[in-house]
């Protein structure tokens, strides 16, 4: 059974930093594929925050460019999202998605709360 687990969320003051982790396990044998971080704020739709492809190329939402950095450790089957200069509007549940259709796996999310 495939398992995806996010961690690292919490409460932080505006201007602070957090690093989220997304760990794959179970039947997910490798993470040499597209991995994306999404977030969903209360009352809003889920949105793409950042992605990293199998070859290491990255993309970011305009709202987080220059503040967030996505990276991966294939040996640990873990992807990270380093978040800096956090703003109140970054408050959301952050989700990790591994893979491409039809083989995509989601975690249950980790809550990030930024106090202003």
Buried (B, 14 or more C-beta within 10 A) or exposed (E): EBEBBBBBBEEBEBEBEBEBBBBBEEEBEEBEBBBBBBBBBEEEEBEEBBBBBBEEEEBBBEEBEEBBBBBBEEEEBBBBBBBBEBBEEBBBBBBBBBBEEEEBBBBEBBEBBBEE
